[in-house]
Amino acid sequence: MKAIDCPCGHRLEGADDEELFRKAREHVDRDHPEMERTDEQLRDRVAADAYELDSA
Ligand SMILES: [Zn+2]
């Protein structure tokens, strides 16, 4: 599992970068529409900031 932290404190988790991107897309659209992030920007965030979660 991988995860990425939204600046609002919400942690998004997914099996891979693609799932993280989908979660981030949904989260931003629902909670932060004012950010007006493009898909490309979100993919860049995931690629830069996602980290591995220990599978416990
Ligand atoms: Zn957020």
N, CA, C, O and the ligand as a Tripos MOL2 file, in Angstrom:
@<TRIPOS>MOLECULE
protein
  225   223    57     0     0
PROTEIN
NO_CHARGES

@<TRIPOS>ATOM
      1 N           0.8350   -1.1980    0.0000 N.3       1 MET1
      2 CA          0.0000    0.0000    0.0000 C.3       1 MET1
      3 C           0.8730    1.2520    0.0000 C.2       1 MET1
      4 O           1.9580    1.2820    0.5810 O.2       1 MET1
      5 N           0.3680    2.2670   -0.6620 N.am      2 LYS2
      6 CA          1.0450    3.5520   -0.6440 C.3       2 LYS2
      7 C           0.0590    4.5790   -0.1240 C.2       2 LYS2
      8 O          -1.1510    4.3550   -0.1120 O.2       2 LYS2
      9 N           0.5950    5.7010    0.3040 N.am      3 ALA3
     10 CA         -0.2530    6.7520    0.8520 C.3       3 ALA3
     11 C           0.3030    8.1160    0.4870 C.2       3 ALA3
     12 O           1.4790    8.2740    0.1600 O.2       3 ALA3
     13 N          -0.5860    9.0920    0.5560 N.am      4 ILE4
     14 CA         -0.1640   10.4760    0.3620 C.3       4 ILE4
     15 C          -1.0140   11.3270    1.2940 C.2       4 ILE4
     16 O          -2.2090   11.0820    1.4630 O.2       4 ILE4
     17 N          -0.3860   12.3270    1.8970 N.am      5 ASP5
     18 CA         -1.0800   13.2000    2.8290 C.3       5 ASP5
     19 C          -1.5120   14.4700    2.1230 C.2       5 ASP5
     20 O          -0.7070   15.1670    1.5050 O.2       5 ASP5
     21 N          -2.8030   14.7540    2.2290 N.am      6 CYS6
     22 CA         -3.3100   16.0250    1.7270 C.3       6 CYS6
     23 C          -2.9140   17.1260    2.7120 C.2       6 CYS6
     24 O          -2.8320   16.8600    3.9120 O.2       6 CYS6
     25 N          -2.6690   18.3370    2.2510 N.am      7 PRO7
     26 CA         -2.3480   19.4270    3.1740 C.3       7 PRO7
     27 C          -3.4190   19.6520    4.2400 C.2       7 PRO7
     28 O          -3.1190   20.2320    5.2840 O.2       7 PRO7
     29 N          -4.6460   19.2150    4.0140 N.am      8 CYS8
     30 CA         -5.7080   19.3810    5.0020 C.3       8 CYS8
     31 C          -5.5920   18.3700    6.1310 C.2       8 CYS8
     32 O          -6.3240   18.4590    7.1170 O.2       8 CYS8
     33 N          -4.6690   17.3960    6.0020 N.am      9 GLY9
     34 CA         -4.5040   16.3940    7.0410 C.3       9 GLY9
     35 C          -5.1350   15.0650    6.7100 C.2       9 GLY9
     36 O          -4.9410   14.0920    7.4380 O.2       9 GLY9
     37 N          -5.8870   15.0020    5.6260 N.am     10 HIS10
     38 CA         -6.5270   13.7640    5.2000 C.3      10 HIS10
     39 C          -5.4940   12.8750    4.5230 C.2      10 HIS10
     40 O          -4.7690   13.3240    3.6350 O.2      10 HIS10
     41 N          -5.4250   11.5980    4.9470 N.am     11 ARG11
     42 CA         -4.4860   10.6790    4.3060 C.3      11 ARG11
     43 C          -5.2110    9.8170    3.3020 C.2      11 ARG11
     44 O          -6.2170    9.1820    3.6190 O.2      11 ARG11
     45 N          -4.6900    9.7980    2.0820 N.am     12 LEU12
     46 CA         -5.2420    8.9820    1.0170 C.3      12 LEU12
     47 C          -4.3650    7.7460    0.8630 C.2      12 LEU12
     48 O          -3.1370    7.8380    0.8660 O.2      12 LEU12
     49 N          -5.0090    6.5910    0.7270 N.am     13 GLU13
     50 CA         -4.2650    5.3420    0.6040 C.3      13 GLU13
     51 C          -4.6900    4.6080   -0.6580 C.2      13 GLU13
     52 O          -5.8490    4.6780   -1.0680 O.2      13 GLU13
     53 N          -3.7330    3.8960   -1.2780 N.am     14 GLY14
     54 CA         -4.0580    3.1280   -2.4610 C.3      14 GLY14
     55 C          -3.0050    2.0700   -2.7010 C.2      14 GLY14
     56 O          -1.9180    2.1090   -2.1240 O.2      14 GLY14
     57 N          -3.3430    1.1190   -3.5650 N.am     15 ALA15
     58 CA         -2.4200    0.0170   -3.8490 C.3      15 ALA15
     59 C          -1.2270    0.4860   -4.6700 C.2      15 ALA15
     60 O          -0.1330   -0.0670   -4.5670 O.2      15 ALA15
     61 N          -1.4460    1.4960   -5.4740 N.am     16 ASP16
     62 CA         -0.3680    1.9870   -6.3350 C.3      16 ASP16
     63 C          -0.6430    3.4460   -6.6990 C.2      16 ASP16
     64 O          -1.6340    4.0340   -6.2660 O.2      16 ASP16
     65 N           0.2460    4.0080   -7.4940 N.am     17 ASP17
     66 CA          0.1070    5.4190   -7.8250 C.3      17 ASP17
     67 C          -1.1980    5.7130   -8.5480 C.2      17 ASP17
     68 O          -1.7900    6.7750   -8.3570 O.2      17 ASP17
     69 N          -1.6540    4.7660   -9.3880 N.am     18 GLU18
     70 CA         -2.8820    5.0010  -10.1300 C.3      18 GLU18
     71 C          -4.0760    5.1060   -9.1960 C.2      18 GLU18
     72 O          -4.9320    5.9740   -9.3720 O.2      18 GLU18
     73 N          -4.1380    4.2150   -8.1920 N.am     19 GLU19
     74 CA         -5.2450    4.2940   -7.2470 C.3      19 GLU19
     75 C          -5.1320    5.5610   -6.3960 C.2      19 GLU19
     76 O          -6.1380    6.2100   -6.1100 O.2      19 GLU19
     77 N          -3.9200    5.9060   -5.9970 N.am     20 LEU20
     78 CA         -3.7350    7.1400   -5.2350 C.3      20 LEU20
     79 C          -4.2010    8.3420   -6.0450 C.2      20 LEU20
     80 O          -4.8350    9.2540   -5.5130 O.2      20 LEU20
     81 N          -3.8850    8.3350   -7.3200 N.am     21 PHE21
     82 CA         -4.3320    9.4380   -8.1730 C.3      21 PHE21
     83 C          -5.8530    9.5260   -8.1940 C.2      21 PHE21
     84 O          -6.4160   10.6150   -8.0860 O.2      21 PHE21
     85 N          -6.5230    8.3750   -8.3350 N.am     22 ARG22
     86 CA         -7.9920    8.3940   -8.3670 C.3      22 ARG22
     87 C          -8.5610    8.9010   -7.0480 C.2      22 ARG22
     88 O          -9.5130    9.6810   -7.0380 O.2      22 ARG22
     89 N          -7.9780    8.4590   -5.9360 N.am     23 LYS23
     90 CA         -8.4390    8.9150   -4.6230 C.3      23 LYS23
     91 C          -8.2090   10.4200   -4.4670 C.2      23 LYS23
     92 O          -9.0600   11.1480   -3.9560 O.2      23 LYS23
     93 N          -7.0410   10.8610   -4.9210 N.am     24 ALA24
     94 CA         -6.7350   12.2860   -4.8120 C.3      24 ALA24
     95 C          -7.6900   13.1080   -5.6690 C.2      24 ALA24
     96 O          -8.1540   14.1720   -5.2570 O.2      24 ALA24
     97 N          -7.9800   12.5990   -6.8720 N.am     25 ARG25
     98 CA         -8.9120   13.2950   -7.7630 C.3      25 ARG25
     99 C         -10.2830   13.4570   -7.0980 C.2      25 ARG25
    100 O         -10.8730   14.5370   -7.1250 O.2      25 ARG25
    101 N         -10.7800   12.3670   -6.5010 N.am     26 GLU26
    102 CA        -12.0800   12.4190   -5.8240 C.3      26 GLU26
    103 C         -12.0300   13.3740   -4.6320 C.2      26 GLU26
    104 O         -12.9370   14.1830   -4.4330 O.2      26 GLU26
    105 N         -10.9530   13.2690   -3.8400 N.am     27 HIS27
    106 CA        -10.8580   14.0760   -2.6210 C.3      27 HIS27
    107 C         -10.7850   15.5640   -2.9530 C.2      27 HIS27
    108 O         -11.4830   16.3750   -2.3450 O.2      27 HIS27
    109 N          -9.9470   15.9150   -3.9100 N.am     28 VAL28
    110 CA         -9.8110   17.3280   -4.2730 C.3      28 VAL28
    111 C         -11.1280   17.8510   -4.8470 C.2      28 VAL28
    112 O         -11.5580   18.9590   -4.5240 O.2      28 VAL28
    113 N         -11.7610   17.0500   -5.6980 N.am     29 ASP29
    114 CA        -13.0140   17.5110   -6.2950 C.3      29 ASP29
    115 C         -14.0840   17.7430   -5.2300 C.2      29 ASP29
    116 O         -14.8740   18.6810   -5.3290 O.2      29 ASP29
    117 N         -14.1040   16.8830   -4.2100 N.am     30 ARG30
    118 CA        -15.1480   16.9760   -3.1910 C.3      30 ARG30
    119 C         -14.8340   18.0300   -2.1340 C.2      30 ARG30
    120 O         -15.6880   18.8330   -1.7610 O.2      30 ARG30
    121 N         -13.5550   18.0080   -1.6490 N.am     31 ASP31
    122 CA        -13.2180   18.8270   -0.4850 C.3      31 ASP31
    123 C         -12.4590   20.1020   -0.8240 C.2      31 ASP31
    124 O         -12.4750   21.0600   -0.0520 O.2      31 ASP31
    125 N         -11.7980   20.1170   -1.9690 N.am     32 HIS32
    126 CA        -10.9760   21.2830   -2.2960 C.3      32 HIS32
    127 C         -11.1920   21.7500   -3.7350 C.2      32 HIS32
    128 O         -10.2250   21.9420   -4.4720 O.2      32 HIS32
    129 N         -12.4230   21.9300   -4.1330 N.am     33 PRO33
    130 CA        -12.6470   22.3470   -5.5290 C.3      33 PRO33
    131 C         -11.9700   23.6770   -5.8410 C.2      33 PRO33
    132 O         -11.6820   23.9710   -7.0010 O.2      33 PRO33
    133 N         -11.7100   24.4970   -4.7920 N.am     34 GLU34
    134 CA        -11.0770   25.7910   -5.0250 C.3      34 GLU34
    135 C          -9.6220   25.6500   -5.4730 C.2      34 GLU34
    136 O          -9.0480   26.5850   -6.0300 O.2      34 GLU34
    137 N          -9.0150   24.4520   -5.2230 N.am     35 MET35
    138 CA         -7.6290   24.2460   -5.6440 C.3      35 MET35
    139 C          -7.5090   24.2010   -7.1740 C.2      35 MET35
    140 O          -6.4740   24.5600   -7.7360 O.2      35 MET35
    141 N          -8.5800   23.7570   -7.8360 N.am     36 GLU36
    142 CA         -8.5880   23.6770   -9.2930 C.3      36 GLU36
    143 C          -7.3600   22.9430   -9.8280 C.2      36 GLU36
    144 O          -6.7080   23.4040  -10.7650 O.2      36 GLU36
    145 N          -7.0560   21.8000   -9.2250 N.am     37 ARG37
    146 CA         -5.9090   21.0050   -9.6620 C.3      37 ARG37
    147 C          -6.2650   20.2460  -10.9380 C.2      37 ARG37
    148 O          -7.3450   19.6670  -11.0530 O.2      37 ARG37
    149 N          -5.3450   20.2610  -11.8830 N.am     38 THR38
    150 CA         -5.5330   19.4470  -13.0800 C.3      38 THR38
    151 C          -5.0840   18.0170  -12.7920 C.2      38 THR38
    152 O          -4.3700   17.7580  -11.8230 O.2      38 THR38
    153 N          -5.5190   17.0910  -13.6570 N.am     39 ASP39
    154 CA         -5.0920   15.7050  -13.5130 C.3      39 ASP39
    155 C          -3.5650   15.6140  -13.5180 C.2      39 ASP39
    156 O          -2.9860   14.8580  -12.7370 O.2      39 ASP39
    157 N          -2.9240   16.3670  -14.3800 N.am     40 GLU40
    158 CA         -1.4650   16.3190  -14.4740 C.3      40 GLU40
    159 C          -0.8200   16.7940  -13.1770 C.2      40 GLU40
    160 O           0.1660   16.2120  -12.7240 O.2      40 GLU40
    161 N          -1.3650   17.8370  -12.5840 N.am     41 GLN41
    162 CA         -0.8200   18.3330  -11.3190 C.3      41 GLN41
    163 C          -0.9730   17.3020  -10.2130 C.2      41 GLN41
    164 O          -0.0690   17.1090   -9.3990 O.2      41 GLN41
    165 N          -2.1260   16.6400  -10.1900 N.am     42 LEU42
    166 CA         -2.3370   15.6210   -9.1640 C.3      42 LEU42
    167 C          -1.3870   14.4390   -9.3580 C.2      42 LEU42
    168 O          -0.8450   13.9080   -8.3880 O.2      42 LEU42
    169 N          -1.1890   14.0350  -10.5960 N.am     43 ARG43
    170 CA         -0.2440   12.9410  -10.8490 C.3      43 ARG43
    171 C           1.1620   13.3330  -10.4140 C.2      43 ARG43
    172 O           1.8990   12.5060   -9.8780 O.2      43 ARG43
    173 N           1.5330   14.5740  -10.6390 N.am     44 ASP44
    174 CA          2.8440   15.0340  -10.2000 C.3      44 ASP44
    175 C           2.9610   15.0000   -8.6880 C.2      44 ASP44
    176 O           4.0060   14.6360   -8.1490 O.2      44 ASP44
    177 N           1.8810   15.3820   -7.9950 N.am     45 ARG45
    178 CA          1.9010   15.3410   -6.5270 C.3      45 ARG45
    179 C           2.0760   13.9130   -6.0360 C.2      45 ARG45
    180 O           2.8800   13.6480   -5.1420 O.2      45 ARG45
    181 N           1.3220   13.0000   -6.6220 N.am     46 VAL46
    182 CA          1.4180   11.5990   -6.2170 C.3      46 VAL46
    183 C           2.8280   11.0790   -6.4620 C.2      46 VAL46
    184 O           3.4070   10.4200   -5.5990 O.2      46 VAL46
    185 N           3.3820   11.3730   -7.6330 N.am     47 ALA47
    186 CA          4.7170   10.8740   -7.9570 C.3      47 ALA47
    187 C           5.7580   11.4340   -7.0020 C.2      47 ALA47
    188 O           6.7240   10.7520   -6.6580 O.2      47 ALA47
    189 N           5.5610   12.6860   -6.5730 N.am     48 ALA48
    190 CA          6.5690   13.3390   -5.7410 C.3      48 ALA48
    191 C           6.4110   13.0050   -4.2600 C.2      48 ALA48
    192 O           7.4070   12.8890   -3.5460 O.2      48 ALA48
    193 N           5.1790   12.8500   -3.7910 N.am     49 ASP49
    194 CA          4.9250   12.8290   -2.3510 C.3      49 ASP49
    195 C           4.4210   11.5170   -1.7940 C.2      49 ASP49
    196 O           4.3790   11.3560   -0.5740 O.2      49 ASP49
    197 N           4.0370   10.5730   -2.6340 N.am     50 ALA50
    198 CA          3.5170    9.3120   -2.1040 C.3      50 ALA50
    199 C           4.6290    8.5320   -1.4090 C.2      50 ALA50
    200 O           5.7900    8.5850   -1.8150 O.2      50 ALA50
    201 N           4.2590    7.8110   -0.3600 N.am     51 TYR51
    202 CA          5.2410    7.0150    0.3810 C.3      51 TYR51
    203 C           4.6630    5.6360    0.6570 C.2      51 TYR51
    204 O           3.4480    5.4390    0.6500 O.2      51 TYR51
    205 N           5.5630    4.6820    0.9010 N.am     52 GLU52
    206 CA          5.1430    3.2990    1.1490 C.3      52 GLU52
    207 C           4.5980    3.1620    2.5630 C.2      52 GLU52
    208 O           5.1680    3.6910    3.5170 O.2      52 GLU52
    209 N           3.4860    2.4430    2.6810 N.am     53 LEU53
    210 CA          2.9530    2.0890    3.9900 C.3      53 LEU53
    211 C           3.4190    0.6860    4.3450 C.2      53 LEU53
    212 O           3.4830   -0.1870    3.4800 O.2      53 LEU53
    213 N           3.7430    0.4660    5.6080 N.am     54 ASP54
    214 CA          4.0350   -0.8720    6.0510 C.3      54 ASP54
    215 C           2.7640   -1.6960    6.0020 C.2      54 ASP54
    216 O           1.7280   -1.2720    6.5120 O.2      54 ASP54
    217 N           2.8340   -2.8800    5.3890 N.am     55 SER55
    218 CA          1.6570   -3.7430    5.2940 C.3      55 SER55
    219 C           1.4900   -4.5290    6.5830 C.2      55 SER55
    220 O           1.9930   -5.6450    6.7190 O.2      55 SER55
    221 N           0.7900   -3.9420    7.5030 N.am     56 ALA56
    222 CA          0.6000   -4.5740    8.8200 C.3      56 ALA56
    223 C          -0.8630   -4.9720    8.9820 C.2      56 ALA56
    224 O          -1.2420   -5.5210   10.0160 O.2      56 ALA56
    225 ZN         -7.6590   17.5090    1.6170 Zn       57 ZN57
@<TRIPOS>BOND
     1     1     2 1
     2     2     3 1
     3     3     4 2
     4     3     5 am
     5     5     6 1
     6     6     7 1
     7     7     8 2
     8     7     9 am
     9     9    10 1
    10    10    11 1
    11    11    12 2
    12    11    13 am
    13    13    14 1
    14    14    15 1
    15    15    16 2
    16    15    17 am
    17    17    18 1
    18    18    19 1
    19    19    20 2
    20    19    21 am
    21    21    22 1
    22    22    23 1
    23    23    24 2
    24    23    25 am
    25    25    26 1
    26    26    27 1
    27    27    28 2
    28    27    29 am
    29    29    30 1
    30    30    31 1
    31    31    32 2
    32    31    33 am
    33    33    34 1
    34    34    35 1
    35    35    36 2
    36    35    37 am
    37    37    38 1
    38    38    39 1
    39    39    40 2
    40    39    41 am
    41    41    42 1
    42    42    43 1
    43    43    44 2
    44    43    45 am
    45    45    46 1
    46    46    47 1
    47    47    48 2
    48    47    49 am
    49    49    50 1
    50    50    51 1
    51    51    52 2
    52    51    53 am
    53    53    54 1
    54    54    55 1
    55    55    56 2
    56    55    57 am
    57    57    58 1
    58    58    59 1
    59    59    60 2
    60    59    61 am
    61    61    62 1
    62    62    63 1
    63    63    64 2
    64    63    65 am
    65    65    66 1
    66    66    67 1
    67    67    68 2
    68    67    69 am
    69    69    70 1
    70    70    71 1
    71    71    72 2
    72    71    73 am
    73    73    74 1
    74    74    75 1
    75    75    76 2
    76    75    77 am
    77    77    78 1
    78    78    79 1
    79    79    80 2
    80    79    81 am
    81    81    82 1
    82    82    83 1
    83    83    84 2
    84    83    85 am
    85    85    86 1
    86    86    87 1
    87    87    88 2
    88    87    89 am
    89    89    90 1
    90    90    91 1
    91    91    92 2
    92    91    93 am
    93    93    94 1
    94    94    95 1
    95    95    96 2
    96    95    97 am
    97    97    98 1
    98    98    99 1
    99    99   100 2
   100    99   101 am
   101   101   102 1
   102   102   103 1
   103   103   104 2
   104   103   105 am
   105   105   106 1
   106   106   107 1
   107   107   108 2
   108   107   109 am
   109   109   110 1
   110   110   111 1
   111   111   112 2
   112   111   113 am
   113   113   114 1
   114   114   115 1
   115   115   116 2
   116   115   117 am
   117   117   118 1
   118   118   119 1
   119   119   120 2
   120   119   121 am
   121   121   122 1
   122   122   123 1
   123   123   124 2
   124   123   125 am
   125   125   126 1
   126   126   127 1
   127   127   128 2
   128   127   129 am
   129   129   130 1
   130   130   131 1
   131   131   132 2
   132   131   133 am
   133   133   134 1
   134   134   135 1
   135   135   136 2
   136   135   137 am
   137   137   138 1
   138   138   139 1
   139   139   140 2
   140   139   141 am
   141   141   142 1
   142   142   143 1
   143   143   144 2
   144   143   145 am
   145   145   146 1
   146   146   147 1
   147   147   148 2
   148   147   149 am
   149   149   150 1
   150   150   151 1
   151   151   152 2
   152   151   153 am
   153   153   154 1
   154   154   155 1
   155   155   156 2
   156   155   157 am
   157   157   158 1
   158   158   159 1
   159   159   160 2
   160   159   161 am
   161   161   162 1
   162   162   163 1
   163   163   164 2
   164   163   165 am
   165   165   166 1
   166   166   167 1
   167   167   168 2
   168   167   169 am
   169   169   170 1
   170   170   171 1
   171   171   172 2
   172   171   173 am
   173   173   174 1
   174   174   175 1
   175   175   176 2
   176   175   177 am
   177   177   178 1
   178   178   179 1
   179   179   180 2
   180   179   181 am
   181   181   182 1
   182   182   183 1
   183   183   184 2
   184   183   185 am
   185   185   186 1
   186   186   187 1
   187   187   188 2
   188   187   189 am
   189   189   190 1
   190   190   191 1
   191   191   192 2
   192   191   193 am
   193   193   194 1
   194   194   195 1
   195   195   196 2
   196   195   197 am
   197   197   198 1
   198   198   199 1
   199   199   200 2
   200   199   201 am
   201   201   202 1
   202   202   203 1
   203   203   204 2
   204   203   205 am
   205   205   206 1
   206   206   207 1
   207   207   208 2
   208   207   209 am
   209   209   210 1
   210   210   211 1
   211   211   212 2
   212   211   213 am
   213   213   214 1
   214   214   215 1
   215   215   216 2
   216   215   217 am
   217   217   218 1
   218   218   219 1
   219   219   220 2
   220   219   221 am
   221   221   222 1
   222   222   223 1
   223   223   224 2
@<TRIPOS>SUBSTRUCTURE
     1 MET1         2 RESIDUE 1 A MET
     2 LYS2         6 RESIDUE 1 A LYS
     3 ALA3        10 RESIDUE 1 A ALA
     4 ILE4        14 RESIDUE 1 A ILE
     5 ASP5        18 RESIDUE 1 A ASP
     6 CYS6        22 RESIDUE 1 A CYS
     7 PRO7        26 RESIDUE 1 A PRO
     8 CYS8        30 RESIDUE 1 A CYS
     9 GLY9        34 RESIDUE 1 A GLY
    10 HIS10       38 RESIDUE 1 A HIS
    11 ARG11       42 RESIDUE 1 A ARG
    12 LEU12       46 RESIDUE 1 A LEU
    13 GLU13       50 RESIDUE 1 A GLU
    14 GLY14       54 RESIDUE 1 A GLY
    15 ALA15       58 RESIDUE 1 A ALA
    16 ASP16       62 RESIDUE 1 A ASP
    17 ASP17       66 RESIDUE 1 A ASP
    18 GLU18       70 RESIDUE 1 A GLU
    19 GLU19       74 RESIDUE 1 A GLU
    20 LEU20       78 RESIDUE 1 A LEU
    21 PHE21       82 RESIDUE 1 A PHE
    22 ARG22       86 RESIDUE 1 A ARG
    23 LYS23       90 RESIDUE 1 A LYS
    24 ALA24       94 RESIDUE 1 A ALA
    25 ARG25       98 RESIDUE 1 A ARG
    26 GLU26      102 RESIDUE 1 A GLU
    27 HIS27      106 RESIDUE 1 A HIS
    28 VAL28      110 RESIDUE 1 A VAL
    29 ASP29      114 RESIDUE 1 A ASP
    30 ARG30      118 RESIDUE 1 A ARG
    31 ASP31      122 RESIDUE 1 A ASP
    32 HIS32      126 RESIDUE 1 A HIS
    33 PRO33      130 RESIDUE 1 A PRO
    34 GLU34      134 RESIDUE 1 A GLU
    35 MET35      138 RESIDUE 1 A MET
    36 GLU36      142 RESIDUE 1 A GLU
    37 ARG37      146 RESIDUE 1 A ARG
    38 THR38      150 RESIDUE 1 A THR
    39 ASP39      154 RESIDUE 1 A ASP
    40 GLU40      158 RESIDUE 1 A GLU
    41 GLN41      162 RESIDUE 1 A GLN
    42 LEU42      166 RESIDUE 1 A LEU
    43 ARG43      170 RESIDUE 1 A ARG
    44 ASP44      174 RESIDUE 1 A ASP
    45 ARG45      178 RESIDUE 1 A ARG
    46 VAL46      182 RESIDUE 1 A VAL
    47 ALA47      186 RESIDUE 1 A ALA
    48 ALA48      190 RESIDUE 1 A ALA
    49 ASP49      194 RESIDUE 1 A ASP
    50 ALA50      198 RESIDUE 1 A ALA
    51 TYR51      202 RESIDUE 1 A TYR
    52 GLU52      206 RESIDUE 1 A GLU
    53 LEU53      210 RESIDUE 1 A LEU
    54 ASP54      214 RESIDUE 1 A ASP
    55 SER55      218 RESIDUE 1 A SER
    56 ALA56      222 RESIDUE 1 A ALA
    57 ZN57       225 GROUP 0 **** ****
